[in-house]
Amino acid sequence: MKNYFIAHGTGRLEMGRELKWKFPESPDYYPISKVKIEHHKFIFIVWIQARLWISR
């Protein structure tokens, strides 16, 4: 999903794997866990945002 909505990832999105994503809007990496994929049906991930970004 690189260049789709994330700037960089630490690996392929695979079931059971934990990785980190970097978004273009943030200098930080965020953990992605509990990946579940059912081919041609859905992709489920848990992404816990570490910080709340507020712009004025």
CORQUI-V329227 format. One record per run of one state. SS is the DSSP state (alpha for helix, beta for strand, coil for the rest). FROM is the first residue (numbers start at 1). LEN is the number of residues. Records with the same first field share a line. If there is no record, write none. Layout:
SS: FROM-LEN, FROM-LEN
This chain:
coil: 1-1, 3-3, 7-1, 10-9, 23-6, 39-3, 48-9
beta: 2-1, 6-1, 8-2, 19-4, 29-10, 42-6
